[in-house]
Amino acid sequence: MKDFFKMFGATMLGLFVWTILLFIFTMIGIAGIVASESNTKVEEGTILRIKLSGQLAERAEGSPMAMLTGEEQSMGLDDILEAIDRASKNENIIGIYLEGGAISGSPAMLQEIRQAILRFKESKKFVVAYGDTYSQGSYYICSAADEVYMNPTGMLDWHGMSAEITFYTELMEKMGIKMQVYKVGTFKSAVEPYINTAMSEPNREQVNSYLTSIWGNTLKDVAASRKIKKERLNALADSMLMLKDPTFVLKEKMVDKLCYKDEVRDILKKKAGKEEDEKISFISPAKMNTTQLNLEKIEDCIAVYYAYGDIADDTTSGLTGGMVGSIVPEPMNKDLDKLMKDKSIKAVVIRVNSGGGSAYASEQIWRQISLLKAEKPVVISMGGLAASGGYYISCNASRIVAEPTTLTGSIGIFGMVPDASNLLTEKVGLHYDMVKTNEHADFGTMSRGMNDSEGALMQAYVERGYDLFTRRVAEGRHLTQDSVKAIAEGRVWTGEQALKLGLVDELGDLQVAIKAAAKLAKTTEYVTEQYPAKKSWLEKMMNENDLSGDYMEGQMKSMLGEYYDIFSEVKNIKHMNKVQAKMPYKLIINN
């Protein structure tokens, strides 16, 4: 028996050692693959193929498993834009092939890809689009192509836009939780999901206003590319085009031809000068971004710093719980301080895509951006969202550039303190007794509601925060505080509307912001560098915090799908900072 245990122990030890060695060799192998693909060669006549499907993120990180299995890696907006830009400058790339599908992203993100496609066409290279089915978002991008094709039995979704808000009030009532709300601003409706079951009239007014602005931009862009009147496009949206016969879609000139995928390949072969039996050389955005750039040694640099996600006080107690994409003062301010001291960096473009969060954290970041601005130009490039706290951190920049469909403004403050006394006592059966040294020693406890004096103090605190917010905007935008308050009140505006109100300086994408930064820095020869550096999959794998956070969060998102936001919102109520400068609610724009 003793020999058996010896042999069993030796076998288990051997298996353990072998597993470790296998893991190490696998990692070395994957690292080798990555290294071998870090300088991709592009053969003559290559076409950049972009698949417009899935969830679009501001930045996305690669997966080693996708690399090994050959699956398409998830792409971030930054990767797609960089690939299009590189393709326009690479003489061996002859065109772009867009594969329509169902892509999900904010209207401003889709608009930015479309603008990059239009910029690419200036290189006199072709852009061809094909889709078995087109979602409205993917069609919006593909409409910029020279030729748009669709499967003879395919579908094109063109239905207009709607905005949907989830209300938690009755759910919380059933749970025995009441939200105590303190706010400033008629339109500051971030609290409505916790106290109402439908939109207030001011909220409905603002949503209708910015949704109309976004849809107007969509109609204008598609009308210009497809040579169809906006009025007709609007009428087609009312006709349930997705359920119409594809020949009707063709007749209405929404597409140029109905054909199958193999026929599109033949069209692309002709454009590439290939024989019938030759293969087309395609390259993905991920591979395109590993091609070598022939750049001369240029000393001046424009830094592009990405700030996206909810604004949280720290990586453990904020709304995001430290997830990738959260904006946290301590690491961001350290990064900006380094950029400020780097003499080679002549200007900084901060790419903001945030609906806000903690008012306190927003103020700390505002301070660091103000210090940075004193040393070198700071230009804000607004993505899909730069609202509330997202606008707070943007307002003091040297220049602000927004997409026409960016959602911004929402200048307002609110506070929420949950009262779970009914849940804890009536439903669960818990009872509390307390000894305290001072009147407000138990302020904010969920076991009781706030009394009148505490409520008055909380409201005064929120109003002081609103006064500071509007003062920051007035100083940064060179406006009077009264004029800011007239357009504030927590109201959300599109970039197009914000330009007229003086909240932004210019409409355009990230490239427009970079050029503006270079002009302010008085440099014409420069390179751009992205910050903070993306974590490699190996770094993330070796980081215990990333594994426990990102992986589990990803699994939860995958499991809950569209209901994830509801889960996330309710989950984080207890931990959120009591005073928030946050975009109104979790808004779903169906585009």
N, C-alpha and C positions, 0 to 999 in steps of 0.2 A: 504493500500500500504506500509505503514511504517513497519507493522508486516511482510509483505512478504520479504522485504529487510533484516530484522533482521534474519528471518528463513533461507533465502538464504545465508547470510553471515555466520551464525552458521554452516550450512551444508558444505560450502566450507572450513571453518576452520577445521571442523571435518575430512573431506576428506584429507586435507593437513597433519594434525597430524597423521592420520591413515597411510598415505603413508610413512611418516618419520619412524613411528614405524615398519611398515612392512619391510622397507629397513634395519633398524637396526637388526631386528630379522633374516632377510635373511643373512645378513653379519655374524651374530653370528653363524648361522647354517652352512654356508660355512666354516667358521673358524673351526668349530667343525669337519667337514669332513676332512679338511686338517690335524688337530691335530690327528684325529683317524688313519690317513694313514701315519703318520710320522714314524711309526715303523712297517712296514709290515712284517707279518710272512710268511715264505716260506715253503709250505708243501713238503714232500719228493716226489721226482719224477717230480718236476716242470721243465718246459721248457721255456726258455727265447724266446719270439717271437718278432722279429724286422721287422717292415713293411718298406720296402725300397721304399718309394714313397713320392712325394712332394718336397718342397724346403728345402735344408739342410743349416742351419745357423751355424756360429761358436758357438754362444750361443743363446738359445731360452728360453722364459719365459712362464710359464704355464698360462692357462686361467681358471677362476673359472666356466665359463659357460660350458666349455668342461668337467670339473669335475662333474657338476650337470647332464649334459645330457648323460654322459658316452662315449662321443666321444674321439677318440685318440688325445692327446695333441700334438702340434707341438714340435718336438724334435731338440735340438741343437746337434752339433757334440760332445760337451763336455758330454752331457747326455748319448749319445749312447756309447761312449768310457768308461765312468764310469760304465755303466750297464754291459758291456761285462767283464770288469775287476772284478766287484763284483761277477758276475755269475761264473767266473772261480774259485773263492775262496770259494763259498758257496756250501757246501756238498750236499744240497738238490736240487741244480740245476744239471740236468743230461745232458743238451744239449741246443743248440740254433736252432731255426727254423727261417729261413730267408724267408720272403715273397717278391719275386721279383715284381717290378712294374716299375714306371717311377720316378726315383730320380734325382734331379737336384742339382749339387754342383761342386765345382772346382775339377780338377783331383787329387790334393793333399789331399783334404778332403776324397774323395772316397778311395784313397790309404791308408789313415790312418785307416779307418774302416776295410779295408781288412787286414791290418797288425794286428789289434786288434783281428780279427777272427783267424788268424794264431797263434797268441799268445795263444788264448783261447784253441785251439786244443792241445797245449802242456799239458793241464790238463787231456788229454785222454778222454775228453767228446766229444760227437758227434755234428756235424753241418750238418743240412739238409736244402736244399733250394728248394723252389717251386715257380713257377710263371705261371700265366695265360698268361702274356706277360712280357718280360724282356726288359727294355731299356738297352742300351750299358753300362751305368753307373752301374745299378743294377746288370747286369750280371757279370761285372768286379768284384764286391764284392762277388757275389754268387759263382763265379768260385772257390773260396777258400774252399767251403764246401766239406764235404766227399762225399755227393751225391747231384746231381742237377737234379730236376724233372721239367717237363713242361707239360702243358695241351695239350692233343692230337690235339686240334684245336688252340693252342696258337701261339705265335710269339716271336722270339728272334731277337732283333735289334743288328746288328754287322756291322758297316759301316765305321769305321775309324774316323778321326777327321777333323774338319774344324774350322776356326776362322773367325769371321765376325765382321766388323767394320762399324759403322754408320757415314756417313759424313753429316755435317750440312751446308756446304758452300752455296749451291744453295738456301736452305731454308732461310739462313740469308741474301743472296743477294735479295731475293724476299721481305724480310722484310725491306731491306734498311740498313742492319748492315754489317760493314766490320770489321774483326778482325785484329788488328795490333799486329804482333807476333815478339818476341825477344827470341832467344834460343841459347844454346850451346850444340853441340853434333849432329853428323850426324844421329844417330839413335833415337834422342829424338823426337819421332813422336806424342807426345800427342797433338801437335798443328795441325796435319794434317787434322783432321775432320773439322777444321774451315777455312782451306785455300785450301784444295784439294777436289777432288771428287773421288779419288782412292789412293791406297797406293803408296808411293814412292818406288823406287827399294831397297834402304837400309832397309826400313821398311818391305817390302815383304821378303827380305833375312832373317831378324831376326825372323819374325813370322814363316817362314818355318823351321828355325833352331830349335826353341824351341818346335814347334808343333811336329816335327819329333822325338825329344827327348822324349816328353810325350807319344806319340804313341808307341815308342820303349819300354818304360817301361811297358806300358799296355800289349803289345804282350809278353814280357818276363815273366811277372807275370802270365798271363793266360796260357801260354805255360807250365810253370813249374807245375801248379796245374792240368791242364787237360791232360797233357802228349801229347800235340799236337805241332807239329813243328811251329815255328814262321812264316815260309814262308807259311805254309798252312793257318794259321790264317789270314795272310795278304791277301791271295787269296780269302778267304771266305768273307772278308770285301768288296772285289770288286764284289762279286756275288749277292749283295742285298739279304743277308740271310733272312732278315725279311719277304721277299715275297716268300720264298721257303716253300715247304711242310714240316711240322714238322718231318716227317720220315727222310727227308734229314738231318735235324739238328741233329737227333739222330744218323744217320749213320756216321756223321762227328765227333761224340763223344763230341759235345758241351754240351749235356745233357746225363744223364745216363738212363732215362726212361721217356716215355710219359704216364701220368696218370692223373686222375681227383683228385680234392681236397679231396674227401672222401677217396680215396685210400691212399693219403698221410697221412691222419689222422690215418688210420689203421697201416701204417708203424710206425708212431710216437707212437701209443699205444703199439706196440710190444716192441719198444725201452724203453718205460717207464714201461714195465711190467704190463700193464693194461689189464683187461678183455674187451671183445668186447662191453659190455653194459656200461662200465665205461667211464667217461669223462677225457679228458686230462687236466692237470693243467698247464695253460699258465700264464706267468707274462710279463707285458710290461716293457720297459726300465724305464719309469717314476716310476712305482711301485717298480722295482728292486732297484732304487736309494733311496728308503725310507726304505730299509731293514737295520737292525742293523749290524754294523761291530764290530766284536769281537777284539778290539784292546787293547793291553796293554797300560798303561800310558807311553807315549813317549814324551819327552820334546822337542827334536829337530824338527823343522818344515822347509819344503821347500815350499815357497810361489809360487803359479802359478798365474801370473797376466795377464789378458786378455786385449790386445790392438788391437781392430779391427775396420775397417771402414776408412773413409777419415780423414786425419789429418787437423784439423781446428784451426784457431787462438782462437776462443772462441765459446760459444754455441749459439751465435746469428748471427754472421757475416760470419761463415765459409761455406764451401761447403755443409755441411750436415744440416745446420740450427739447430744444436743441437739435431739431431735425435739420437735414441739409436744406439750405435755402432760407433759414432764418437770418434776420439782421440783428446782430447783437453788438452793443456799443464797444465793449472791451476789445474784441478781436478786430472789428472794423476800424476803430480809432487808432489802434496800433499800426494797422496796415497803411492808413492814410498819413500817419505821422512819418512812416518810412518813405512814402512817396513824396512827401513834402521836403524831406531832407536829401533826397536823391537828385543830384545836380543834373543828371542826364535827362531827367523827366521834366519837360518844359510845360506841360499842362496835363490836367487829369479830367477825363470824362467819366462821370459816375452814371452807370446804367441802372436806373431805378425801376423796379417792377414790384410794387408793394401797395397793399391796401392799408398799411399802417399797423398800429398796435399800441404798445406802451407809450404814453405821453412823456414819461420821464426819460425813457430810452431815446425817444426822438429828439428831445432837447440836448442830450449828451452828444449825439451824432451831429446835430446842427452846429454845436460849438466847435467840434473838430473840423467840420467842413469850412466854417468861418476862419479858423486858423490857417487851413490849407489855402484858402482863397487869398489871404493876405500875402502869401508867398508866390503863388502862381495861379494862372487861370483855372477855374473849375467850371466845367460845362455839364449840365444834367441832360441825359438822354432818357426820356420817359418811355417805358415799354407799355404793356397792356394796362397797368395800374400805376399811378403815382398819386394816391389819394390819401387824405387825412395825414397820418404820420408820414406816409410816403411823400406828401407835398411839403410837410414840415421840414424834412431833411433836405428838400430840394430848393426851398424858397430863397436861400441866400447865395445861390451860385452866381457866377459871373454871367452866365447865360443859360436859359432853359429851352430845350428843344423837345417837342412832343409830336407824336403821330396825331393826325386828325381824329383818329378813333380812340386815342388814349383816354382812360377815365381818370380825371384828376380833380383837384379842389377838395371838397368835403372838409372844409376848414371848420372844425368843431371839436368839442370835447364831451365825453360822457363818462359817467361812473356807474358801475353796477355792483351791488352787494347781494348775494343770494341769502334768502331767509329759508332755512330748511327745518324750522322748528316743527312745522306740521308733519313733515316726513319723519323726523326723529322721534317725536313724542306720540302723535296720534296714530301713525301707521306702523312704526317700528316698535314703539313702546318704551323708548328710552326717556329717562327723566334726568334733569340736571339741577344741581345746586351749586352755588358759587360763593366764594369769599374773595373780595377784592379790596385793594387799598385805596383806589381812586375811582371817581365816577365813571370814567370811560376806559377802565382797564381791560374790559372785555369787548371793546369796540371791534366790530367786524365778525364776531363769532357767528357761525351758521345755526347755532342752537336757539337764537332769538332774533326777532326783528329789531331794526333800529328805531330808537325813540325820536321824538320831534326835534330835540336839541341836537342830536347826532345827525339827523337828516339835514338840518339847517347848516351845520358845519360842513357837511359833505357837499352840499349845493354851492356854498361859498368857495370851497376848494376847487370845484369844477369850474366855476366862473372865473377864478383867478387864472386857471390853466388856459381858458379860452381867451382871456385878455392877453396873456403872454403869447399865445399862438398867433393871434391877429397882429400883435405888435411885431413879432418876428417876420411875418409876411409883409407888413407895411415897410419895415426897414429894408428887407431884401429886394422888394419890388419897387421901391421908391414911390410908395403911395401913402396917402393918409390912412390912419387906422380906421377912421369912420368909413372911408370908401371901401376898405377891405371888409369891414363888418357888413356892408350893404350887399356884398356878393358872397359872403361866407355863409353863416347860419347852417353850416354842415352840408351845403348843397354840392352835389356832384356835377361836374361839367365834362364835356369831351374836350380834347385838345383844340379842336376847331373853335369851340365856344370860349375856351380859356384864353386863346390868342386875342380875341376881341375884348376880353375883360382885363387884359394886361397881366394875367397870371403866368403866361409863357411868352417867350420872345419870338419863336419861330416854329413852323411845322416841318417835320422831316424825320428821317430815320437815324440810326446810329452813325452812318457815314456822314450825314449832314452835321451831326454833333461833333464828330472828330474834326471835320474841316473847320468848324467854328472855333474849336479849341486851338487848332494850329494857327488860325488867323490871329486870335487873341495873344498867342505866344510869339507871334511874328516869326514863324518858321515855315519854310516851304518844303524842306527836305527832312522827312521824319519817318520813323517806323512806329508801329503800334504794338503794345504788349498788354496782355490780359492779366488782370489780378482779381481776387487771389488765385494762385495757381490751382488748377483742378487736382484733386487727389486721385492718384492712380488706383486701380482696383486692388493692387497689392498693398498699398498704404491703408486703404479702407479695410481690407481683410485682416491686417495686422493690428488694427485699432479696435480694441474691445468695445469702446463706446459706439463707434460707427456700426459695428456688427449688431449690438443689442438694440440700437435705435433705428437706423435706416432699414435694416432687414425686416424687423418686426413691423415697422410702419408700412413698408412696401407690401408685406403679406396682408396686412389689414386693409389697405387700399384695394388690393386685388380681390379680396373676399367680399368687401362691402360695396365696391363699385361706386355708383352715384350717391349711395347713402353714407359714404365715408365722411363727407363734410358734416352731416348731422351728428354722427358719432363723435367726430373731432371737436365740434363746437360745444356739445354737452360735456364731454370729457374734460375740457380745459377750463370750465367756468370757475372751478375752485381755485385754480392756480394763477389765473390772469391777474395782472395789475389792476387795482380797483379803478384807476383812471386811465381811459383809453382815448387815443386819437386814431380812430380806426374807420376804414371804409364801411359804409352801411351794409351790414349783413353779408352772408355768403350768396352772392348773386350768380345765377346761372343764365348766361345769354345763349340762347339756342340759335346758332348760326351755321 
